[in-house]
Amino acid sequence: MSGSEDKNATRPSASSLGYEPPAGVSSDGFDSVAEANHLADAIERHAGELTESLTHVMGSLRSSLHAMGGYSADYMRVYSQSVSTFGETVESSVGSMNTFIDKCTKLNDDLLEMRNLQSEIKGVLASVDTLDALAARLIKEKKGKRK
């Protein structure tokens, strides 16, 4: 292949650009100014169509990016509210847990006092049992002396 054939192989054909040569003119080359003008008009029309397509694509892209930005802002707001609410809930839970622990500590102290009271009651019951046994023995002795 020669160098000119390589250039023609990569160059788009006139018909692919929307160029239709006037009647009686071959599509192999540029034979006249009219044909060149006609080709220039076809290229300009094709460029206009590309511009319209690019404008439409850019508008769609701008709309999509705007929508995504709105969603991102909404997601960040929801995340911020969630973190704030979570923090308040944890703080409230910690306060409630501290109150619960304080009440359990007080209950434990009260139960220790009850254990001391229980020990004292056991001592009193032991004394009552001893007195009861002595009273029963004394009553028996008195009954035995009366007979």
QUISULMO-V548216 format. One record per residue. RES is the residue in one letter. PSI is psi in whole degrees, 0 to 359 (none if undefined). OMEGA is omega in radians with two decimals (NA if undefined). NEAR is the number of other C-alpha atoms within 10 Angstrom. Layout:
res=RES psi=PSI omega=OMEGA near=NEAR
res=RES psi=PSI omega=OMEGA near=NEAR
This chain:
res=M psi=143 omega=3.10 near=5
res=S psi=172 omega=-3.12 near=6
res=G psi=325 omega=-3.12 near=7
res=S psi=328 omega=3.10 near=8
res=E psi=324 omega=3.10 near=10
res=D psi=319 omega=-3.14 near=10
res=K psi=319 omega=-3.13 near=10
res=N psi=331 omega=-3.11 near=10
res=A psi=327 omega=-3.11 near=9
res=T psi=345 omega=-3.12 near=8
res=R psi=135 omega=3.10 near=9
res=P psi=148 omega=3.14 near=10
res=S psi=158 omega=-3.13 near=13
res=A psi=324 omega=-3.12 near=16
res=S psi=331 omega=3.12 near=12
res=S psi=339 omega=3.09 near=8
res=L psi=4 omega=3.13 near=15
res=G psi=13 omega=-3.12 near=14
res=Y psi=126 omega=3.00 near=18
res=E psi=118 omega=-3.09 near=16
res=P psi=150 omega=3.09 near=19
res=P psi=159 omega=-3.11 near=11
res=A psi=134 omega=3.08 near=6
res=G psi=359 omega=-3.13 near=6
res=V psi=137 omega=-3.12 near=13
res=S psi=154 omega=-3.14 near=12
res=S psi=6 omega=-3.10 near=15
res=D psi=329 omega=-3.05 near=9
res=G psi=182 omega=3.13 near=11
res=F psi=108 omega=-3.08 near=13
res=D psi=341 omega=-3.08 near=11
res=S psi=169 omega=3.11 near=10
res=V psi=324 omega=3.14 near=9
res=A psi=319 omega=3.13 near=12
res=E psi=320 omega=3.11 near=19
res=A psi=318 omega=3.11 near=14
res=N psi=319 omega=3.12 near=11
res=H psi=318 omega=3.10 near=16
res=L psi=318 omega=3.11 near=20
res=A psi=319 omega=3.09 near=13
res=D psi=319 omega=3.13 near=14
res=A psi=319 omega=3.12 near=18
res=I psi=318 omega=3.14 near=16
res=E psi=319 omega=3.11 near=13
res=R psi=316 omega=3.12 near=14
res=H psi=319 omega=3.10 near=15
res=A psi=322 omega=3.10 near=13
res=G psi=317 omega=3.11 near=12
res=E psi=318 omega=3.09 near=12
res=L psi=321 omega=3.12 near=12
res=T psi=316 omega=3.10 near=12
res=E psi=314 omega=3.13 near=12
res=S psi=316 omega=3.14 near=12
res=L psi=320 omega=3.11 near=12
res=T psi=317 omega=3.12 near=12
res=H psi=315 omega=3.14 near=12
res=V psi=317 omega=3.13 near=12
res=M psi=321 omega=3.08 near=12
res=G psi=317 omega=3.10 near=12
res=S psi=317 omega=3.13 near=12
res=L psi=317 omega=3.13 near=12
res=R psi=316 omega=3.11 near=12
res=S psi=316 omega=3.14 near=12
res=S psi=316 omega=3.13 near=12
res=L psi=322 omega=3.10 near=12
res=H psi=316 omega=3.13 near=12
res=A psi=317 omega=3.13 near=12
res=M psi=322 omega=3.09 near=12
res=G psi=320 omega=3.09 near=12
res=G psi=316 omega=3.11 near=12
res=Y psi=317 omega=-3.13 near=12
res=S psi=318 omega=3.12 near=12
res=A psi=318 omega=3.10 near=12
res=D psi=316 omega=3.13 near=12
res=Y psi=319 omega=3.13 near=12
res=M psi=322 omega=3.11 near=12
res=R psi=315 omega=3.13 near=12
res=V psi=318 omega=3.12 near=12
res=Y psi=315 omega=3.13 near=12
res=S psi=315 omega=3.11 near=12
res=Q psi=320 omega=3.14 near=12
res=S psi=315 omega=-3.14 near=12
res=V psi=318 omega=3.14 near=12
res=S psi=313 omega=3.14 near=12
res=T psi=319 omega=3.12 near=12
res=F psi=316 omega=3.13 near=12
res=G psi=317 omega=3.12 near=12
res=E psi=320 omega=3.14 near=12
res=T psi=317 omega=3.12 near=12
res=V psi=317 omega=3.14 near=12
res=E psi=316 omega=3.11 near=12
res=S psi=317 omega=3.14 near=12
res=S psi=319 omega=3.12 near=12
res=V psi=318 omega=3.10 near=12
res=G psi=316 omega=3.12 near=12
res=S psi=321 omega=3.13 near=12
res=M psi=320 omega=3.10 near=12
res=N psi=319 omega=3.09 near=12
res=T psi=316 omega=3.12 near=12
res=F psi=314 omega=-3.14 near=12
res=I psi=319 omega=3.11 near=12
res=D psi=318 omega=3.12 near=12
res=K psi=321 omega=3.10 near=12
res=C psi=320 omega=3.11 near=12
res=T psi=316 omega=3.11 near=12
res=K psi=317 omega=3.10 near=12
res=L psi=318 omega=3.12 near=12
res=N psi=316 omega=3.11 near=12
res=D psi=318 omega=3.11 near=12
res=D psi=322 omega=3.12 near=12
res=L psi=326 omega=3.07 near=12
res=L psi=320 omega=3.08 near=12
res=E psi=322 omega=3.12 near=12
res=M psi=323 omega=3.12 near=12
res=R psi=319 omega=3.09 near=12
res=N psi=318 omega=3.11 near=12
res=L psi=320 omega=3.10 near=12
res=Q psi=317 omega=3.12 near=12
res=S psi=318 omega=3.12 near=12
res=E psi=318 omega=3.12 near=12
res=I psi=319 omega=3.10 near=12
res=K psi=319 omega=3.11 near=12
res=G psi=317 omega=3.12 near=12
res=V psi=317 omega=3.11 near=12
res=L psi=321 omega=3.10 near=12
res=A psi=319 omega=3.10 near=12
res=S psi=319 omega=3.12 near=12
res=V psi=317 omega=3.11 near=12
res=D psi=318 omega=3.12 near=12
res=T psi=315 omega=3.11 near=12
res=L psi=320 omega=3.13 near=12
res=D psi=316 omega=3.13 near=12
res=A psi=319 omega=3.12 near=12
res=L psi=318 omega=3.13 near=12
res=A psi=319 omega=3.13 near=12
res=A psi=321 omega=3.14 near=12
res=R psi=319 omega=3.12 near=12
res=L psi=320 omega=3.13 near=12
res=I psi=320 omega=3.13 near=12
res=K psi=318 omega=-3.12 near=12
res=E psi=320 omega=3.13 near=11
res=K psi=321 omega=3.10 near=11
res=K psi=323 omega=-3.13 near=10
res=G psi=331 omega=3.13 near=9
res=K psi=331 omega=-3.13 near=8
res=R psi=332 omega=-3.11 near=7
res=K psi=none omega=NA near=5
